[in-house]
Amino acid sequence: MNTTIKILERFVFAQDSVISALSGVACVGDDVYFVGDNLPYLLRINRTQNMADATVFEKIPLFDPSEQIPLSALSKEQKPDFEALTSISWNGQSQLLVVGSGSTENRKRALLYNPANDQVRTFLDAVDYDFLQHQVELTGGADLNIEAICSDHRYFYIFQRGNINLHHGVLVFDLIKIQAGKSLENALIHSLKLSLAELDGSASGISDACFLADKNLIVATAAVEQTLNTYDDGAVLGSFILVFSPDGKALVTHLIQDAKGQTLPIKVEGITWLESRSDGEVFLLVTDSDGGDSEILKVLLSNAALGKS
């Protein structure tokens, strides 16, 4: 039995629910925000509300009404493929950064949402994505496929899902320079290359990350999906929770299992820190079942699971 990771709550949403293909989760104040890779909006819920009730989630449009994009799930060809969501400090305010994967032309868009006034602005455009595509330290020469971002409010991390060529690259940027209007190229500090676990001989790929500032750790998720490219889906074998130092050193790796120690065949796509407890840290995870049900899991990582006594 896995005693280092404990699933506290698990909410399952049918594929025809407003909560679809969840790919990211983040908190700002008392509110929790979710994004799906096929959704043109954020979902918001107060942490005191019942997450099992899909009707209490509020839709927040991410696109200008002039683009005439409906507030509903989009097709695989149309979707913006928002694969990453994180809270960042922007000009002294906590804002949300929503990032597309960049795997096709219509997926080269990253947006900054300000919860204080519901304003949305462009954070990255096609020029920025082209810069990222040509960073071999990030992609290893494969097609760009951004799956995770995180920030400690000074540095900004962009993660490539490296399951295709086993190159798990990360670029680290100076967030202050980006806020000052510098390009990604001029804000780039250095790159990292992560080492990830395999499951039954299949490679995993980073699916999300969050920065645990109090402990100076990056807590990430990696999913194991049997696919040969950045576009098509494949069979899901399971997911890991991983702990890294800020310089990319792998500290701890945990396979997500049920209470009986059986591997859960779920595709975890998002993670965010929720609260501290005396026995560890509580995180929210979200899953994307590629046309099936989506889930939200509340998970306790013990202090030992984080590599701390």
N, C-alpha and C positions, 0 to 999 in steps of 0.2 A: 504494500500500500504506500502511495506517495504521501508523505507527511509534510513535505515542504511547500506544496501547492494545494490549496483547498478551494474547491468551487463552492461559494457561499450561496449564490442564486444563479438561476439560468432561465432566461426568457426566450421563447421561440415564437417567431412571427412567420405566418404563411407567405408564400411567394407573391400572392396578390395583395398583400398588405401595403400600406403607405410606407412601411419600413422595408426597403428592398435592397438586396445586394450590398449590405453594409461594408464599408471599406475604411472608415476612420471614425475616431471619437476623441473629443477633447473637452476640457472643462474651463469655464470662465465664471468666476464667482460661484453662485449657487446653481448655475445652469450647466447642463450637459448637452453637448452638441454632437450630432452624428452626420455622416455623409455616406452616400452610396455611390458606387462607381457609375451607376446608370441614372442618377438623380440630378436634376438641375437646381436643387435646393438643399439647404441644411435643414436638419430636424433638431428642434430644441425642446428640452423638458427640464423642469426644475427637479433637482435631486431628491426633493421630498415627495414628488409625485410617483405614482405607480407605473413603473416601466413595463409592466405586463400589459398595460392598456394602450394599444396603439392609437386610440382616438385622442389621447392627451398630448401627443407630439405635435408641435407647431411647425409648419412649413415656412422657411425663410428663403425667398427667391434669390438666386445668385446671378441671374442674367437680367439685362435690361428688357423691359416689356416690349421694346421695339423689335427685339429678336424673335418675338412670338413663339417662345419655347413653352410648351404646356407644363404645368406643375404635376407631372406624372412621370413614371418610369419611361426611359427612352430605349430604343433598340440598340443592339450591339454596335451597329454602324453609326448611329447618331450620338451615342452617349459621350459625355466629356471625359469619362474615365477618371473621375476624381478618386485617386487612390490614397491620398495622404491628407491628414488634417492635424493641425497642432495649434496650440496657443503660443503666441509670441508677444513680447513687449515691443510696442511700436509707438515711438514718440510719447513714452510714459503711460500708455494705455495697454491693457490686455486685449489683443485682437486675435482673430482666427485666420490662419493661412490654409487655404484649400488648394491642393496641387494636383494637376492632371498628370498622367503617366508619361505623356509625350510619345507614345508608341505609334500614333498616327497623327496626321496633320490637325484634325479637329480635337485632339487630346493635348495640344500644346498650349495650355492656359492654366495660370495659377492666379488665384484671387485672394484679396485681403478683405475680410469682413470685420466691421467695427460694431460690436454689440451695443455700444452706447448710442449710436444714431442710425443703425441699420444701413450704413453706407458700404458699398462694395467698390473696390478699385482693383485695377490690374496690378499684379505683383511681378509676374513673369509673362513674357510674350513669346512669339515664335522665334525671335532673334536670340533670346535667352536660351530657349530649348535647343536651338541649333548649336550654340556654344557648348551646352552640356553634352549633346550627341557626339561632339568631336573631342571630348575629354576621355582619352583612352584609360586614364587612371580610374575613371568612374565606370565605364562600360566594358573595358577589356576588349573593345572592338565590336561588341555585340550591339544590337539595336537598343536605343534608349528605352528604359522601362522603370521610371521612378515609382517606388512603392512605399517610401517612408521619408519623413522629414522630422526633425526635432530641433529644439533650441534651448540653450541655457540662458537666454536673454543677452548673451554677449557673442556667442557663436551660433551659426546656423548650419545644420547638417543635412545633406541630400544623399539618400541611399538608392543605389541601383539594385533591382531584384536580379541577382546574378545566377539564377538556377540554370540558365541555358548553357553558359560557357564556364560556370563555376568561378567567375570573377565577381566577388562581392565588394564592389567599390563604394567609397564614400568620399564626397567632397565637403570640406569644411570652409565656411565663409565667415568673414567679419560682418556681423549683422549691423553694427554701427555704421560701417561704410555703406552698406546697402541702403540704410535709412537716410544717409546723407546724399543719396543719388548716384553712388558709384555703380558701375556695371558689375555683373557677376565676375567677369574676368579680372577686374581691378580689386574685387573684394575677396578673391580666392586666397586662402591661407595655405592649405596643404590637402593632401589626400590620405585616405586610409584604405586598407584592404582587410576585410574581415574573414575569419575562419568560421564556417558553419558546419553543423552536424548533418549527417545523412540519416535516412530512415529506410530500412530494408533495401539498401543500395541505391535509393533515389535521393537526388540532391534537394536541399531546401533552399528557399529564397527569402530574403528579408521581406516582411509584409507590413511592418510598422515599427515605430520607436518613440519613446518619450524620455525626457531627461528628468532624472530624479535629483533635483538640485541639492536637497539637504544631505544626500549621501554621495553626491558627485559621481553618479552612475548613469549610464544609458541602459534602459530596460527595453528590449525589443522583442518582436515576435517574428517567427519564420515558419512558412507553410511549405509542406511537401506535396507538390502537385505534379503528376506525370504529364508534362506538356513539352513540346519540342520548339515552341516559339513564344513570342510575347503577346500573341493575339488569341490563340485558341485555348480553350479550357481543357483540363484533363482530370483523371481520377485523383481524388484527394486522399492521402494516406494519414495525415495528421499534422500537428503543429507543435512548435517549440516556443518556450519563453527563454530568452537569453539575456545575460547581464554582461555589459562591456564597460571597461574604463573609458574615459573621454578620448583616449588615444587609440581606441579600437581593440584593445587586448580583451580576448574572451575570458571571462572570469567564471561564469556558471552557465550551464545549459540544462534545461528541464523539458522533457517530453510531457505534453499535457495529457493526463490520464484521468479516468473516472475514479470513484472511491474504491473500486475493486482492483485498481492497478492496470486496467485495460486501456490501450491507446484510444483516444477519441478521434475518429476520422473527420475532424472538422478543419476548415480552412480559416484560421484566425487572420483577419485583415487589419485590425486596429487595436491599439492599447493606449490607455491613459491612466495616470495615477489619480486615485479618488480620495484616499484618506490614510492616515497613519493609525496603527493600533499598537498596543504594547508588545504584541507577539509578531508584528510584521507590518507590511504595507498592503493596502487594498487597491486593486486595479480593476478597471472595466475593460473587457475584451469584446470585440464584435467579429462576426463571421459573415462570409459571403459563400453561399452554397451553389453559385453559378446556375441560377434558375430554380433552385429549391428554396427551402426556408432560410431565413436569416436569424441570427441569435445574438443576444447580449448576455455576457457572463460577468458576474462579479466574483473576483478571485482574490484570495489571500495568499500572498507570498510571505512565508515566514522569514524571520531575520536570517536564518540559515540559508534559505533559498536565494537570498540576495548576497550571499557570501559574507555576511556580517554575523558576529556572535551576539 
